[in-house]
Amino acid sequence: MTKVTLHQPDGRVDTLDVADGTSVMRAALTASIPGIVGECGGQAMCATCHVYVRDEYLDQLPDMSEDEDEMLDCTASPRDDHRSRLGCQITLSTALDGIEVDIPATQI
């Protein structure tokens, strides 16, 4: 199991224990966490699972794909060139145990 903590714009914090191999997007949707829409189901085609990864976890993430980079140009909330990622493209594992992300104010 891997812990992921999701911070809402209003200060609410949810910490989830999820199975390795689960994406941040899928974990949030399964737990009915507000602010993550995931319209495309995890195909990196809609940017409605946009998150801001906290700085201390950025070096542990895999490189961003060209598709993810392109979709991040379409986010409803401003893209942060340093911290923005798609939750569907972050697969949780023991290497990312404890990762924390901020959910943008809007996804659509």
Long-range contacts (C-beta under 8 A, 24 or more apart in sequence): 2-92, 2-93, 2-94, 2-96, 2-97, 2-99, 3-97, 3-98, 3-99, 4-92, 4-96, 4-98, 4-99, 4-100, 4-101, 5-98, 5-99, 5-100, 5-101, 6-33, 6-35, 6-36, 6-51, 6-100, 6-101, 6-102, 6-103, 7-100, 7-101, 7-102, 7-103, 8-34, 8-35, 8-103, 9-35, 9-102, 9-103, 9-104, 9-105, 18-92, 19-92, 20-92, 20-93, 20-94, 21-91, 21-92, 21-93, 22-91, 22-92, 23-87, 23-88, 23-89, 23-90, 23-91, 23-92, 24-49, 24-51, 24-87, 24-88, 24-90, 24-92, 24-99, 24-101, 25-49, 25-86, 25-87, 25-88, 25-90, 26-88, 27-92, 28-87, 28-103, 33-103, 34-103, 35-103, 35-104, 35-107, 36-87, 36-103, 36-107, 37-107, 37-108, 38-87, 38-88, 39-108, 40-88, 41-88, 42-88, 43-88, 44-68, 44-71, 44-86, 44-88, 44-89, 45-71, 46-71, 47-71, 47-72, 47-74, 47-75, 47-76, 47-86, 47-107, 48-76, 48-107, 48-108, 49-86, 49-87, 49-88, 49-107, 50-75, 50-76, 50-77, 50-79, 50-84, 50-85, 50-86, 50-87, 50-104, 50-107, 51-84, 51-85, 51-86, 51-87, 51-90, 51-101, 51-102, 51-103, 51-104, 52-80, 52-83, 52-84, 52-85, 52-101, 52-102, 52-103, 52-104, 53-83, 53-84, 53-85, 53-90, 53-99, 53-100, 53-101, 54-83, 54-99, 54-100, 54-101, 54-102, 55-82, 55-83, 56-100, 57-96, 57-98, 57-99, 57-100, 58-82, 58-83, 60-95, 60-96, 60-99, 61-85, 61-90, 61-96, 64-89, 65-89, 75-104, 75-107, 76-104, 76-106, 76-107, 76-108, 77-104, 77-105, 77-106, 77-107, 78-104
